[in-house]
Amino acid sequence: MPAPLKVDLSPIEDQALLALTQAKGIPPRTQSRATVLRLSAAGWTVLKIAQYLKWHPQTVRDTIHRWYWGKLDSLWDCSRPGRRRRWHNPNMKSLLQFKISLFSYQLIFILFSYISYIYLMLFLHSHGVSTTYAVKIYRHYLDEALATLTSNPYQLAADIYGIGFLRTDKIAFNLGVAPDSQFRYRAGLIHVLNEAAADGHCYLPQPKLIENVIKLLTTPDHTPEEDALADIIKDMALKDDLIREKSSDQTLLCYLPTYFHTEQNLAQLIQSRFCQPVAQDMPRVRAWIERFTKSHKIKLSPQQRLAVEMAAYSKVMILTGGPGCGKTFTTQTIVSLWKAMGKSIALAAPTGRAAQRLSQITQLEAKTIHCLLEFDPKTMGFLRDNQNPLPHTAIVALEASMLDLFLASSLVKAIQYGSQLLLVGDIDQLPSVGPGQFLADLINSGHVPVVRLTKVFRQAQQSAIITAAHQINRSQFPTIEPISDNPVSECLWHGGGHHPKHGVKAISEIITDLIPRLGYNRATDVQVLCPTSRGLLGTRNLNTVLQQLINPPSPDKIEITKGGNLLREGDRIIQLTNDYNHDIFNGDFGIIKAIDPEEMEVTVQYGKHTVVRTRADLNQIALAWSFTIHQSQGSEYPVVILPIYTQPYMMLSRKQLYTALTCAKQLAIVVGSKRAISKALRSSDGQLRYTRLQQRLESAFLLPTIAI
């Protein structure tokens, strides 16, 4: 069977065809031919293109064939007697007199104002830079782009989001920049610190920083010297490009300035605003609790009662505990108490899904923290801060374990002096995706009131999922039922063989057979959570497998390929970055509702928001049939499937296993060997995070209180 007819376009050819379809004064037929070529390059079949443009399939084939012998010239008709059209007429001497083709002549005329842009595109493409990033570079630097590239190409990594050090280093190498360039060393140091922040660290000890930079910058012909890097670190510290301080054992700790100042200011803010309790009539509070519990026919455990009483007088308080211990009910009671006190209450959470849950349990409006603090896309900052604080006198923040250093700092900064803050979260879950471990540092400092709920209530005790989660938290092997045709428990285990390929097969069988048989919708109810994105059982491979099972190709569904990733109408996607212009944040889910293959635009429905993702924005979204456990934090799903194997990249810890299980509301299915589960239970609770917020809090509370 012959291979499907398909056009392969270079980035420059694709950009030229796109410009042609958008330019004024170009014959519509020529623009349609350009569209045919771009659709073919995007993976569309001849029949699909013909249906879309309402052309005869043979006309589409002719267009593609002529592209191969005529390239850009083949798109244009040449007039002849009788006003009939012809693709090419070699007898037209007037055309042959030109040294350039008619297409090239008209394209140069149309795009004359973009000559520097075209030249930059050619230059960058010759050095391995994609069209997407070339456009970003031009938009940022305009006519200064080439000058910047030739003087210090590493500036790209600092100025343009997404291009990164590795791409910049490749460009610099192609431009002939020496491997021991000071620009390269400085950019490498900043890159390693930024990578550490992506792993949750606020700083790196200088020896580890140098070690990681040497690994990064070593080439077959060059290995950086430790002394040379130490000298550059010292020079960068003198110029405030990074900040160093000594630990108790005299080790130098290296911070990027923003992380150092944010950590320091956050500790001072907490000490100054929350150290003094609120004067309160406690007998009156206890009387209210009695009336409230009697009127609602409820009973508070001693721990829950203590939490409600402490919330009455504490400026800041942490409520933590595992699933089934009553965090939700206790939060409801505290909110009711504050309402009875006449307080103005704001409810917030790091993600839209968590905010929606908070709104449901309190019957009050809840917002994302970004919305509460009124993020301004123009300044990339919050309108609410210490100069313009929130008007509320009491704030509840749910899923506080997800708060990273910067979001926690912004929230605390915006709370007016005298207001109260309740932080609710499960300290045993994974820390934030971003830098720091705000909730853990706050608890470990010993200077903030904490109530930890430990009693599992009777109704929760009947849940096999909650029972298994608490067993895992105690490093005990969970009680899980082997999968069968008629399972009794809602916490199941599928052996799935010992090799990842067997795990992929087991997950496929569960999705296609067991899930529908148990009455669940595999497209809306099921979430596969993975410890990693790599390997056969990583999110990248499983998303491809699950896409074919849950949302297979169809003549009615348009699809495009971008960067090797296939997106199809009906796909579930996850947002990978914060989009403040559309109020969409990292971790938000969406459904692809429509695709425009000509413009390479994808329309995504995020809850109540509908957003059009352009070609340049497509790297902000990814398939979400499967994603990492860390990305699932703060979410709940009817069904969770969790693959666990003792293979490379499957670095599953007890906290990851616990976090994944607590995301399941009705059914949890663990796929993998019991040996892998045992290994996860024995593992540490994850990587040590380099953060000094706890030490700064301890130091701050030793100082006299100063209102700021």
SEFI-838004 format. One record per residue (C-alpha): x, y, z. Coordinates in steps of 0.02 Angstrom, whole numbers, plus 50000, padded with zeros to 5 digits. Each point is the difference from the previous one (the first is absolute). Layout:
<rs>
XYZ/...
</rs>
This chain:
<rs>
500005000050000/500795016749949/500405012950134/498735014250020/500375015549896/500755012950118/500975016349991/501525003350108/500285018650030/501515008350076/499615013050134/500435014049878/498854992849866/498604998150126/500235018050059/499995006349820/498414990449960/499175006650158/500465017849951/499304996849827/498314994250067/499865015650108/500635013049875/498825011649906/499965000549811/500434981649976/498824989949887/498834989250106/500464984549900/501845002650039/499595001950185/498964984149995/501454990549923/501125006350140/498714993850124/500004982749918/501884998750023/499965005450183/498594987850040/500944985949915/501565004250100/498944999550158/499544981949964/498325001949910/499584987149868/499525004849822/498184995150030/499895009950161/500725015549917/498804998049854/498504998850118/500595015150099/500275011249848/498604992149897/501234995749861/500144984649892/501314988250074/500954999949834/500195018950009/500794998050171/501184986749932/500475011149853/500395014350118/501164989150104/500854992449846/500315017049923/500775006150162/501384987149981/500545006149827/499585018350015/500085004350185/499365017750031/499815004049814/498754985849980/498705009450102/499735013649870/498945000049842/500665008449843/498665008249892/499874995749814/498795003749857/498204996150037/500245003950185/500354981650033/501244995550135/501574989849995/501224995450138/501555003249898/500325006749824/501824999049945/499625009949841/499605015950097/501615009549967/499505014550110/500084988850151/501624991949948/500865016949990/499945001350190/501434992950099/498764996050139/498324991549991/498355009149997/499594993050171/501655005750074/499775017349923/498265002350073/500494992450167/501475011950017/498865014549957/498674994650126/501234996150140/501235014049965/499655007850170/500444983450082/501704997949920/500945000150165/498774987150066/500264988549851/501885002050010/499974995750186/498924984849965/501254993749872/501465003350116/499204991250149/499384985449897/501774997349935/500534998550183/498674987450049/498715011950076/498174995749968/498805012249919/499025001750162/501505006050099/500645010649856/498355009650004/500165002450189/501795006349980/499485012549867/498525006350100/501105003050152/501515008249919/499305006149833/501415007249893/501264997450141/499804981149995/501524996149894/501105012050099/499484991550163/500284982749930/501755003849939/500565009650156/499304988550136/498834986249943/499774994250180/498935015450029/498614990449912/499844988150148/499715014650118/498835010249890/498904987549907/498894987750091/500164982149942/501605001149898/501074994450147/501864997950026/500204984049900/499315007449839/500985015950029/501594990150028/499744990949836/499765016649909/501565006950082/501004984749949/499435002049819/500515018350008/501744995250058/499895005850182/501434992450101/499514986450127/500925009550138/499125016449963/499565010250154/498265002449926/499804981149991/500594997150178/498845013450071/498504993849901/500394982250055/500025005050184/498335008949985/499274985349903/500504987550134/499235010850137/498405001749898/499964981249973/500214997650187/498525011650029/498974989549879/500414985150112/499385009750153/501635007350067/500225018150053/501914999249996/501454988249970/501564997650106/501475007049901/500904983149985/498444991949927/499705014949886/501774998649930/499834981149982/498385001749900/500695013949890/501544989749956/498854985749946/498985012149896/501435009149913/501224985749971/500304996249816/501164987349917/501305013949982/499735009950159/499684997550186/499725015550108/501165002150149/499275001550175/501075015150042/499455009249844/498164997150043/500305005050182/500775016449940/498515003549888/498794996150143/500955012350110/499935013349864/498144997049971/499705001950187/500945016650001/498865005949858/498444993350088/499664988049858/499884986950137/500075000550190/501064989350115/499814996950185/500834987950120/499104985650083/500314994650180/501414988649939/500775014549899/499484992949831/499665013649872/498204999549938/499625007749829/498325008449965/499295008949852/499585017350074/498104998249982/499964983850099/501105006950140/499025016050025/498304991449987/500484986950130/500705013350117/498515011849982/498724986050022/500744995150169/499965018250058/498215002349940/499374984750093/500885005250160/499395018049994/498194997049949/499514983850083/500984998050161/498745008850114/498344990950034/498305008249978/499165005450162/498494988750015/498614995950124/500334981250005/498524995350114/498875008049870/500894990449860/499784983550092/498165003850029/499795003249813/500824983349962/498774991150115/498515008449919/500664996749825/500324981450028/498314997450082/499015009449867/500884990649860/499954983450095/501854997249980/501434995650115/501775006749993/501474989350050/501175007650132/501245004249861/498665008349894/499355010050149/501775005850037/500215005649820/498395010350004/500485008250165/501765004049938/499305007549840/499045012450107/501575008450069/501474995049889/500615012449870/500654985449898/499614981650024/500364983949907/498724985949989/500744983949933/499544981649994/499764985449883/498444994649904/498464995950103/500615009750153/498765014249985/500995014649926/498545004849890/498724999650140/501155009450119/500305013349867/498125002049977/499785002450188/501405013050010/499245009749855/498314999650089/500815006550159/500855014249908/498365004549914/499155000650171/501385011850058/499585011649856/501644997549909/500215003449814/500604983249932/500994995949843/500214982149940/501414995449883/501034985549934/501514998249884/499014991949858/498295002449923/499494982150041/500465002150184/499095016750007/498444991849929/500074986550135/500215013250136/498485009349934/498974984150004/500414995650180/499745017750070/498585005749886/500985016249977/500925006949850/501794993849987/501335006349881/501724995049944/501345009450095/500495008749838/498235006549980/499865004950182/501615010149989/499465007549833/501424995249886/500425013449871/500694992849836/500715016949950/501175001050149/500094981150028/499645003650183/498565000750123/498985015750030/499724994550179/501565002150107/500575008650160/499585016949923/498294994249941/499504985850118/498484988949991/498475007550088/499574983450085/500284996850184/500134981049983/500754989549861/499904981149972/501314992249885/499644981949952/501334987749937/501355010250086/501304986549967/499945005849818/500545017850042/501755003449938/501145013650067/499415013849883/498124996950008/500074998450190/500985016350011/498765009149888/498524993750104/500765004750168/500545016949934/498225004249947/499204996050169/499715015750101/500705001650175/498754992950125/499174987649881/500014981250028/500644986149887/499504981650002/501134988349900/499214983049963/501014985949922/500694982550017/501815001250054/500294981849951/499665003649817/501335005749878/500655017850021/499685013649872/500534998249819/500865016850015/501475004550113/499934998050189/498944990050120/499005013950081/498794989650103/501324987950066/501215014250045/498615009350090/499544984550102/501804995150037/500465017450060/498924997250154/499405018050001/498304997749915/498494991650083/499674983049921/498574987750023/500304982949924/498434989449981/500434981650020/498364991350041/499224991349850/498105000950017/498894984749988/499295004049829/501755002849930/500604983850080/498844990749883/500945006749849/501354988249938/500865014649913/500145010250161/500544984750099/501354996149873/500605018149997/500245000350189/500884983249993/501205006949870/500305015550106/500534988450142/501144990449879/498864984850011/499564989649848/498245005449947/498494988550001/499594998649815/498894987349913/500654990649847/499035005549847/498574988649944/498445000149893/498935005250149/501095009750122/499335003750174/501285012750060/500265017349925/501904998050018/500614987149873/501664992749944/500484993149830/501644990149996/500365006049824/501574989349977/501775005650038/500405009949843/499305017249956/499324993549834/498884988250101/499445015050102/499515009549842/498984984949944/499174998350171/499505018450004/499304998549824/498934985150051/499385009050156/499515015349897/499114990249863/499184986350105/499895002550188/499635018650005/498444999449887/499424984050087/500035008750170/498955014349930/501345013349982/500305011249850/501784997249944/500085017249918/499445010350151/500184989450157/501724992149985/501705007750035/501654990649980/501335006850118/501854996349972/501545003150106/500945006649848/499815005749821/501344988449930/500014981849950/498644988349938/498955003750154/500375018549999/498725013149954/500695003049825/499794982249940/498394996550095/499185015749931/500284993549824/499314982850046/498495006950094/499625012749863/499774985649877/498894990550123/498925014250068/499985012649857/500454990349841/500155008449829/498395003349907/499525008549836/498985012150105/501495005250109/501325012049937/501764997150063/501705008449985/501784995550044/501135012550087/501744995950062/499674981449977/498435000850108/498314995749926/498515010450057/498234994849953/498295007650027/499284992350159/501694997850084/500205004150185/501465011850027/500915007750147/500685017750009/501884999950030/500275018550037/499045014350079/499005010249873/499545015450097/499155008549853/498664986549996/499994995550185/500644982549961/501334992550111/501294986150003/499084983750032/498295005449935/499094987549889/499155003349835/499164991249854/500475003649819/498395005849919/500625005349828/501595000449895/500425011749857/501354990649902/500365014649883/500445012050141/500604986050116/498805006450133/499164989450134/498425005450093/500014993450178/498574999950125/500675002950177/498444998550107/499085016349965/501455007349900/500234997249813/501755004449940/500764999249826/501784993450006/501055006349854/501474991149921/501195008950119/498964994850152/499884981449963/501524996350107/498965005950149/498824985149991/500234981150001/498904984649996/499274995950170/499344982349985/501504996750110/501095011850102/501174999950148/499484997850181/500695017250040/498875007849868/498494991450080/500265007950170/498455008450068/498854990849880/498764985850018/499434987749867/498674986450003/501274987049942/501905000250018/501154987549915/501784999750068/501414990149915/501424994750117/501534990649936/501794997450057/500725007349841/501165014549959/499145017050016/498634992550112/500685008550156/498404998350102/500065005650182/498784997050141/499355017949986/499674997949815/499054983850029/499005008150140/499625015749899/499424989949850/498844989250103/499195014950087/499505006849828/498804985349973/498195003150053/499134983849952/501264987649928/501904998050005/500914987049896/501854996750030/500874991649852/501684991950035/500964988250111/499824999150189/501895001150006/499895017349922/498715005350130/501114993750141/501485009449927/498995016149995/499494997750182/501824998050052/500605014849899/500295017150074/498625012849986/500815008249852/501455011149962/500695011850133/499505017849958/501275013750024/499005013450091/500385010950151/498285006950038/499894989650159/501665007050064/499495017849953/498354998050093/500924993750154/501165015049993/498605012449965/498984994650151/501515003350112/499955018449949/498835013650069/498385001649903/499965014449876/498415003349901/500345000549813/
</rs>
